[in-house]
Amino acid sequence: MIQDAKWLAKYNEVKNFIETNKRNPSKHRIEEHLMLNFIKHNRKLLNKGEMKDDRVEKFNELLAMMEEYKRVNQWR
């Protein structure tokens, strides 16, 4: 149960970060690197089909939120 609580805490941290900053975590900022690692690790688990069923729906919501703030090329 502790692992589920830690996962949920990290999920809420990433979600709150995206909502307040209106952008995704950056790989270039050290303080945001752990959030980015959380997203990358869970995306790999989701693609392998190894993610727990109760986490899949929440993580898909997070990915949809990230898609809204996806980087747009300024030089089009």
Buried (B, 14 or more C-beta within 10 A) or exposed (E): EEEEEEBEEBBEBBBEBBEEEEEBBBEEEEEBEEBBEBBEEBBEBBEEEEBEEEBBEBBEEBEEBBEEEEEEEEEE
